[in-house]
Amino acid sequence: MELQFAFLILTLFVNLFLLIIGFKAIELASSQKVRHKFILVTSLLVWQVYIYVLGSSGLLMSYEFPPRIALAFIFPSFIFTAIFLYKSRKKAWIKHIPESQLVYFQSFRVFVEFLLLFSFFEGIFNQEVTIEGYNFDMIFALSTPIVGYLVFYKQVLSKRFIEVWNYTGLLVLATVIFVFLSSVYKPELFGSENPLLPLEAFSYPYVLIAGFLMPVAVFVHVLSIVQIRFGK
């Protein structure tokens, strides 16, 4: 129960971050502030309800291919990120989000990795998808305050370094997704004949990782890249 509560607390924190940077950008760049704030709040709320309903229904608890969790959460969120940020790449609100906040925010992934680790101890996730296996996202996340300090405080690294760092972060997330999927559909890579990921990992609140926390990390990485390239 405490573990489930921790998932919800981290999700609440991430939502608050999105609301804070979203509201700030709207205040500084939008001519329809109330409307755009309403859309932002409603969109986040609807997506959380969507994750809860699907994750609690049992519909995602299957090893069938293609992976239901990818069809329900990962693909739609990636498509949204690509289309939304491509269309918004030259809009004024991009400029009004502090660049440093997008970098420092990625440190939240340290807590995601701790949740994965504690979930493994509870038998909900398999070892391979944690830092004790082949998930090195925590190492990348720990670089966040160092990179932010060197770029934005000491200014010994250029902002172009942030762009490379963002691409590296996306690559790390891609490897994590690969480990998750291969532990189900190619368990022989890890010396097993049966799927390693327990079906409980496809239930709520554990689906928040694939349905919300990981897609937000991707979104913020891409937003930072777009900001560096087009937000001047």
N, C-alpha and C positions, 0 to 999 in steps of 0.2 A: 504493500500500500504506500509506503514511504517512497519507494522507487517510482511508482506511477505519479505520485504528487510532484516529484522532482522533474519529471518530463513536462508536466503542466506548468510548473513555475518557469522553466527555461523557455517554454513556448510563449508564455505571457511576456517575459522579458523581451524576446525577439519581436513580438507584435508591438510592444511599446516603442522599441527602437524605430521600427518602420513608421509608426504613427508620428513620432517626434520629427524625424527627418522629412517625412512627407508633409506634415503640417507647416514646417518651417519653409520648405520650398514653395508650398501653395501660398503662404502669406506674402512671400517676396516676389512671386512671379505670376500669380493667377489673378485674373479679373473676375473670376467666379469662385471666390474662396469657399463659401458655404457649400455650394454644389460639389466641388471637387473634394472637400473634406468628407462630405457625406459618402461619396463614391468610394473613397479610400477606406473608411471605416466599414462600410457595408461589404466591400469586396473581401477584406480580411475576415470579417465575421462569417460570411457565407462559406469561405474556403475552410474555416475551422469546423463549421457545422458539417460540411461535406466530408471532411476527414473523419469526424466522429461517427457519422452515420454509417459510412462504408466500413470503417475499422471495427465498429461494434456489431455489424450485421453478420460477420462470419464469411462474407462473400469473397474476401481476399485470402482466406486461409486455404490455399491450394498450391500444389507444386506443378500444376499444369503449365504448359508453355503455349502462348507467350505469357510472361509473368503478369498477373492481374494487377499487382501493385504498381508496376511500371505503366501499364495502360491507364490506370486510374489516377495516378499522381505524377509520376516522373515525366512522362511524355507531355502531358498538358501543361505542366509548369514550365518546362523547357521551351515549349512552343510559345507560351505567353511571354516569357522573358525575351526571346528572340524578336518577336513581332513588336511588343510594346517598346522595348528600348531602341529598336531600329527606327520606329516611327518617331520616337521622342529624342533622337540623338542630337538634334539641333535646337531643341526647345529651351527656353530661358530657365526653367526650373532646375535643369541639370547643373547650371552654374552655381546655384544657391545652396547646394548640399556641400558642407565642408568635406574636403577631400580626405582629411585625416580621420574623420569619423568612419568612413567606409573601410579604412584600413584597420583601425583599432577594433572595429566591430567584429572582425573575423576571429578574434580571440575567443568568442563564445564557443567555438568548436572544441576548445579544450574541455568544456563542460559536457558537450555532446559525447566526446570520447570517454569521459568518466562514466556517463550514463550507459554507454555500450559495455564498458568493462563491468560495472556493477550488475548489468542485466545478464552478462555472461555468467557471473557468479551465481545468479538466481536461476540459471538454466534457460533463459529466454533467448539469448543469442549464442552463437557458437564462437569459440576462441579465435578462429581465423579472421573474423571481422572486427577484432579489437586490436589494441596496441600490442597485446601479447601474441598476436598472429601476424597478419599482413596489412593491417590498417595503420598507416603512419601519419594520419591526418593531424594527430595531436602534436607531432613534431613541427609540422608546418604552422599550426595555430600558435605555437609558442614563439614563433619568429615574429609574430604580429607586433608586439610592443617594441621589439628591437628595430624592426624596419620602420615603424612609425616614428620612433625617436630619431633615427639617423636621417630620415628624409625631411620630416616636418619641424623638428626641434633643432638638431645640429646642422641640418642642411648639407651634409657631406655626401649624400646620394641624391641624384636627380629624380624628378617625378617619373621619368621614363623607366627608372628602375621599378617603380610601383607597377607599371604596366607589365613588365616581365614577371614580377612577383605575382600579379593577378593570374596570368596565364599558367604559372606554376601551380597556383592554388587550384585552378580548374583541372589541371592534369592530375593532381593528387586526388581530387574528388572523383575523377573518372576511374582511377585505379581502385578506389574504395567501392564504387558501384560494381566494377568488374569482380572484385572479391566477393561481394554479397551475392551476385548472380551466379558466379561459378561455384560457390559453395552449395548452391541448390541444383544447378543444371549440369555442372561438371565437377562433382565431388571427387572424382578420381584424381583430379589435379592435387588434391590434398590427402590422397591415400584412402579414400572411402568409396564404397559402392552405393551408399544411400545419401540423400540430401542431408547436409549438416545443419542447416538453419531450421530450428524448431518452428512449427506452424504458429505457435503463440506470438512469434515476432511479427506476424501479419495481422495482429489485432491491435485495438486501441488501448493505451496511448503510444505503443511502440511504433506504430506506423507514422507517428509524427516525424520521425527521422526522415523517412523517404517522402512523406507527403508535405512536409513543411520546412524542417530545419535544414536539410541538405539543399532543397531548391532555393531557399533564401540565401544561403551561402553562395550559390551559383549566381543568383540575381545580383547580389551586391558586388561580386567580382566583375560581372559584365557591366554593371552600372559604373563602376570605377574606371574600367577601360574606356567606356563611352565618354565619360567625363574628361579623361585625359586627352582623348583624341578630338572631341568636338565641343567641349565645354569652355573653351577659351574665349 
